[in-house]
Amino acid sequence: METPARYQGPVLGLFRIVLGLLFACHGAATLFDVLGGPHGQPPSAGQWPGWWAAVIQLVGGTLVLLGLGTRPAAILCSGSMAYAYFVHHQSDGLFPLENGGEQAALFCWAFLLIAALGPGRWPVTHLLAHRTRKEVAGIRDT
């Protein structure tokens, strides 16, 4: 059974919002010791790769959540998770269940999906473009 097209945009938009929120929360937890804190020692500012990964998670996740620069942000997030998987997990076993890399693999593929399909419904860029068109046309919100 094929999903009606009218559901694809909203479901993809909700998927993007939840994915971005989860990723941003993970970055915030690592950087600021909130939401359950980092799992281990928090990285020092500028430390490779931990601090940079957390910044990508926070900033990239927030951009994807909002739908601002969604595709480039999603590519960066996907790449960071591919790096995490192959550099930090792959050496401990072939499969994600063996090496603890399920989260990295899922984030990697989920962000790749967003990069390929776009933001779906409700990205901030569409709201901004709509507002700009109204301003150009001289229509004011009251």
KEKE-3310 file (N, C-alpha, C; in steps of 0.2 Angstrom, whole numbers, plus 5000, padded with zeros to 4 digits):
npx = (5004:5003:5009:4999:5003:5000:5003:5017:5025:5022:5025:5039:5043:5041:5049:5061:5062:5061:5073:5083:5081:5084:5098:5103:5101:5110:5122:5122:5121:5134:5142:5138:5135:5122:5105:5107:5120:5137:5143:5154:5170:5169:5173:5187:5187:5189:5195:5200:5193:5181:5175:5173:5164:5153:5150:5146:5135:5126:5125:5122:5112:5102:5100:5095:5083:5076:5075:5084:5095:5095:5099:5113:5117:5112:5120:5133:5131:5128:5140:5148:5144:5146:5160:5162:5157:5165:5178:5178:5170:5170:5181:5179:5171:5162:5148:5135:5128:5138:5148:5144:5139:5126:5119:5126:5126:5112:5109:5118:5113:5099:5101:5107:5096:5087:5095:5095:5081:5076:5069:5055:5039:5036:5049:5059:5065:5055:5045:5051:5053:5040:5036:5044:5040:5027:5031:5037:5026:5019:5010:5004:5005:4992)
npy = (4994:5011:5026:5040:5055:5067:5065:5064:5076:5082:5071:5069:5082:5082:5071:5077:5087:5081:5073:5082:5089:5079:5077:5089:5090:5080:5086:5098:5092:5086:5097:5106:5100:5096:5090:5076:5076:5074:5058:5052:5061:5078:5086:5097:5114:5116:5103:5089:5074:5077:5089:5096:5088:5088:5102:5102:5093:5101:5113:5109:5100:5109:5118:5109:5105:5117:5119:5127:5129:5116:5104:5105:5106:5093:5085:5087:5083:5070:5065:5067:5058:5046:5047:5045:5032:5024:5027:5026:5016:5004:4997:4989:4978:4970:4973:4985:4981:4974:4983:4994:5005:5008:5020:5030:5025:5025:5039:5044:5038:5043:5057:5057:5053:5065:5074:5070:5070:5082:5095:5093:5097:5113:5120:5134:5141:5142:5149:5161:5165:5166:5176:5186:5187:5192:5205:5211:5212:5221:5218:5218:5210:5210)
npz = (5000:4995:5002:5004:4995:5001:5014:5015:5015:5028:5037:5034:5038:5052:5055:5052:5062:5074:5073:5072:5084:5094:5090:5092:5106:5111:5108:5116:5128:5129:5128:5138:5149:5153:5153:5157:5155:5149:5143:5151:5152:5149:5134:5131:5126:5109:5107:5098:5092:5099:5105:5093:5087:5096:5094:5081:5082:5090:5083:5070:5072:5077:5066:5057:5064:5064:5050:5042:5030:5028:5020:5017:5031:5036:5028:5034:5047:5045:5039:5050:5059:5052:5052:5066:5067:5059:5064:5078:5082:5073:5074:5085:5081:5068:5066:5070:5082:5089:5091:5097:5090:5085:5087:5081:5068:5065:5066:5056:5044:5044:5044:5031:5024:5026:5019:5006:5003:5007:5017:5020:5027:5035:5036:5042:5032:5022:5029:5030:5017:5013:5020:5015:5002:5004:5009:4999:4990:4996:5006:5022:5039:5050)
capx = (5000:5007:5007:4997:5008:4999:5006:5024:5028:5021:5029:5046:5045:5041:5055:5067:5061:5063:5080:5087:5081:5088:5105:5105:5101:5116:5128:5121:5123:5141:5146:5136:5134:5115:5101:5110:5127:5141:5144:5162:5173:5167:5179:5189:5186:5194:5198:5198:5187:5175:5172:5170:5158:5148:5148:5142:5128:5122:5123:5119:5105:5098:5099:5090:5077:5073:5075:5088:5101:5094:5103:5121:5118:5111:5126:5138:5129:5128:5147:5151:5142:5150:5167:5161:5156:5171:5184:5177:5166:5171:5187:5177:5167:5159:5141:5134:5126:5144:5153:5140:5138:5120:5116:5130:5124:5106:5110:5121:5108:5094:5103:5108:5089:5085:5099:5092:5074:5074:5066:5048:5035:5037:5056:5059:5066:5049:5041:5055:5052:5033:5036:5048:5036:5022:5034:5038:5020:5016:5005:5006:5001:4989)
capy = (5000:5017:5032:5046:5060:5073:5064:5063:5082:5083:5066:5071:5088:5079:5067:5081:5091:5076:5071:5088:5090:5074:5078:5095:5089:5076:5091:5102:5088:5085:5103:5110:5095:5097:5084:5070:5077:5070:5051:5052:5067:5083:5088:5104:5118:5115:5097:5085:5076:5077:5095:5098:5083:5091:5108:5100:5090:5106:5118:5106:5098:5115:5120:5104:5106:5123:5119:5132:5126:5109:5099:5105:5104:5086:5081:5088:5079:5063:5064:5067:5051:5041:5047:5042:5025:5021:5028:5025:5010:4999:4993:4984:4973:4972:4975:4990:4978:4971:4988:5000:5010:5009:5027:5033:5022:5027:5046:5044:5036:5047:5063:5056:5053:5072:5078:5068:5071:5089:5097:5092:5103:5118:5123:5141:5145:5143:5154:5167:5166:5168:5183:5191:5188:5197:5212:5213:5213:5226:5215:5218:5206:5214)
capz = (5000:4995:5007:5000:4994:5006:5021:5015:5017:5035:5041:5033:5042:5059:5056:5053:5068:5080:5072:5074:5092:5097:5089:5096:5113:5112:5108:5122:5134:5129:5129:5143:5155:5154:5150:5158:5155:5144:5146:5152:5153:5144:5130:5132:5120:5103:5107:5092:5089:5104:5106:5087:5086:5100:5091:5075:5084:5093:5078:5064:5074:5078:5059:5054:5067:5061:5043:5039:5027:5030:5016:5019:5038:5036:5025:5039:5053:5042:5039:5057:5062:5048:5055:5073:5067:5057:5068:5085:5083:5068:5076:5090:5078:5061:5066:5075:5089:5092:5092:5101:5085:5083:5087:5076:5061:5063:5064:5049:5038:5045:5041:5024:5021:5026:5014:5000:5002:5009:5024:5021:5029:5040:5038:5043:5026:5019:5032:5029:5010:5012:5023:5011:4996:5006:5010:4992:4987:5000:5011:5029:5043:5055)
cpx = (5004:5004:5005:5002:5006:5002:5014:5028:5028:5025:5036:5048:5045:5047:5061:5067:5064:5070:5084:5087:5085:5096:5107:5106:5108:5122:5128:5123:5130:5145:5144:5134:5126:5111:5104:5118:5131:5142:5151:5164:5171:5174:5181:5188:5191:5197:5195:5198:5181:5172:5169:5164:5152:5145:5144:5135:5124:5120:5120:5112:5100:5096:5094:5084:5073:5072:5078:5094:5101:5098:5110:5122:5117:5117:5132:5137:5130:5136:5150:5150:5145:5157:5167:5161:5162:5177:5184:5174:5168:5176:5185:5172:5164:5152:5140:5132:5133:5148:5150:5139:5131:5117:5120:5128:5117:5106:5113:5116:5102:5095:5104:5101:5086:5089:5097:5085:5072:5071:5059:5044:5038:5045:5055:5061:5060:5045:5044:5053:5045:5033:5039:5043:5030:5025:5035:5032:5016:5011:5008:5002:4998:4986)
cpy = (5006:5022:5037:5052:5066:5072:5064:5070:5083:5077:5067:5077:5086:5075:5072:5085:5087:5074:5076:5090:5085:5075:5084:5094:5085:5081:5095:5098:5087:5092:5107:5106:5096:5090:5077:5070:5073:5063:5050:5060:5072:5085:5095:5108:5117:5108:5093:5078:5078:5083:5097:5094:5086:5097:5106:5097:5096:5111:5115:5103:5103:5117:5115:5104:5112:5123:5125:5129:5119:5104:5099:5103:5096:5082:5082:5083:5072:5061:5063:5060:5046:5041:5044:5035:5022:5022:5026:5018:5003:4994:4988:4979:4975:4975:4980:4987:4976:4977:4994:5006:5011:5016:5031:5031:5025:5035:5047:5043:5041:5054:5063:5056:5061:5076:5076:5070:5078:5089:5095:5098:5107:5120:5131:5144:5146:5148:5161:5169:5169:5175:5188:5192:5193:5204:5215:5215:5219:5224:5215:5214:5211:5210)
cpz = (5000:4999:5002:5000:4999:5013:5021:5017:5025:5039:5040:5038:5049:5060:5057:5059:5074:5079:5074:5081:5095:5096:5093:5104:5115:5112:5114:5128:5135:5131:5135:5150:5157:5151:5151:5157:5149:5147:5146:5153:5147:5140:5131:5125:5115:5103:5102:5094:5093:5104:5099:5085:5089:5097:5085:5077:5087:5087:5072:5066:5075:5071:5056:5057:5065:5054:5039:5037:5028:5026:5018:5027:5039:5033:5030:5045:5051:5042:5046:5060:5058:5051:5062:5072:5065:5061:5075:5086:5079:5070:5081:5088:5072:5061:5071:5082:5092:5094:5096:5096:5082:5082:5082:5069:5060:5062:5058:5044:5039:5042:5033:5020:5020:5020:5007:4998:5004:5016:5025:5023:5035:5041:5038:5037:5022:5022:5031:5022:5009:5015:5018:5005:4998:5007:5003:4989:4991:5005:5018:5034:5048:5061)
residu = (MET:GLU:THR:PRO:ALA:ARG:TYR:GLN:GLY:PRO:VAL:LEU:GLY:LEU:PHE:ARG:ILE:VAL:LEU:GLY:LEU:LEU:PHE:ALA:CYS:HIS:GLY:ALA:ALA:THR:LEU:PHE:ASP:VAL:LEU:GLY:GLY:PRO:HIS:GLY:GLN:PRO:PRO:SER:ALA:GLY:GLN:TRP:PRO:GLY:TRP:TRP:ALA:ALA:VAL:ILE:GLN:LEU:VAL:GLY:GLY:THR:LEU:VAL:LEU:LEU:GLY:LEU:GLY:THR:ARG:PRO:ALA:ALA:ILE:LEU:CYS:SER:GLY:SER:MET:ALA:TYR:ALA:TYR:PHE:VAL:HIS:HIS:GLN:SER:ASP:GLY:LEU:PHE:PRO:LEU:GLU:ASN:GLY:GLY:GLU:GLN:ALA:ALA:LEU:PHE:CYS:TRP:ALA:PHE:LEU:LEU:ILE:ALA:ALA:LEU:GLY:PRO:GLY:ARG:TRP:PRO:VAL:THR:HIS:LEU:LEU:ALA:HIS:ARG:THR:ARG:LYS:GLU:VAL:ALA:GLY:ILE:ARG:ASP:THR)
# end
